Amino acid sequence: MTAAFFTLVLVLALGAGVLSRRGSKKEISDYLVGGRSFGPLLVFILGAGEAYSIGTLIGFPGGVYAHGASYGVWFIGYILLAYPIGYFFAPYLWRAGKRYGAMTLPDVAGRHFRSRGLELTIAIASVVFLIPWGQLQLAGLQIALTGLGISIDPTVAVFAGAALALLFLMLSGVRAPAFVSYVKDTALLLGAVLIGLAAVIETGGTEKLFAAAAASGGGSASHSTVTGSSLTFVLTTIVFQSVGFFIFPIIVQAVLAAKSEATIKRVAKFNPLYMLMYPFLVAAAFGAVTLLPTKLEGTESDQVLLQLSRQLLPDWLTGVVAGGAALCAIVVLCGAALGIGAIVSRNIIPGIPESRQPVWVRGVVVAYLGISLLLTLATPQLLLTLVNTAYYGVTQAAVVFATMVFGWKLRPAALAMGVVLGDVVVLWLYLDKHGPVSVWLAEHGVNLGAAALVLNILFVVSTRVFWPPTDPVRGLRADGRTSGTAAGSVAARSEVGA
């Protein structure tokens, strides 16, 4: 029964992928950003589909189960803060994309600042830090299917996951993961809510659930108040990752696919609704402390939600959860592959005409998925050790985006150097875990990416004094005010003439 409903979910997803071909065109803009035609519902579904990865069902409940309150607070907090930031700033990204015909963040930055060097810097940094994302999804797929008891060989599972991602992208580009996300989100939300409710019912209510967790051997970590260095880490991580959320390549796709700025703002108002599933995931994590027969240690904690599902839900619902988990990995894998394909074809390799770019994007997608597949099977821990650096590295471009919006007088070369500085510091601190600087940051709970971003900002600000620009570029915000004033003047003259 579990396997039957798991298969049913994947068949429905495949049907949604085929349906996405309706209305699709052969132009590169349609393949990468849906021709900038997505309405509020599709943007909402695509954004959520690519933001909530396999980590939602594995990493979040496993982290709360193993590490307690601090993990849940920062995970939920940064997404909640990212949405109001996106409400005000994501429309500028869409405006720049529309103005410059841009389909990636490097497109936007390079054309706004008229700088090939800045475009190439952001492009290379994005690809480098996004490469581990694909392996993370495939490794998560293995964990999910194993934890849910789906009798599929792990090797077969990752091959099938990569093949499905490739099939979806070949069908219609960004449209396919958007349509597939309807199925994925339904299964994900249904699974999260039902597992959480089952945990509450099984323990006799919410109060008893938390009391039992507190009284058990693992309860102290689960109920500790976030103080000291843990509080510092939570706060720095919330602020840092919320700043980088809407410039993460797979989220940029959803923003640029919208049909208007108004669509972006309308979606931003409702984005937090998706997070209503988190209380249920928290309840499941706390309930697992006492409901699971054995305590899960180390990496086994990633299976906490999945094992709880097998214990509390009927087989058919476990199959639905398994299908949702698989689609979480596949949809985000699609986003990562398409993002890298677009950046390599449009921003790294020069001179490819737009008529040839769809072929190049597909070729890069195949190569990326193949490399991710081989690394997952041959060296499963090689890139997973670097996956946490993805946000650390990509968010260094936030300084570039802020400059683009506010029109700060800075040289494009200085912005590029700031990104490189931040990324190099990130890799140094992350790989040199036992070095004095890394140890000090860990002891004081400072997010590594936030520390690197501060250095990035200090460097860029210093160049404004010691290396001022000769021809600064106007900010998008100033252009918006000018356009608004001009429109108001025209309207006023019209009324007078009338």
Summary of the structure (lengths in Angstrom):
residues: 498
radius of gyration: 23.0
end to end distance: 71.9
largest distance: 80.6
contacts: 1839
relative contact order: 0.17
helix: 82%
strand: 0%
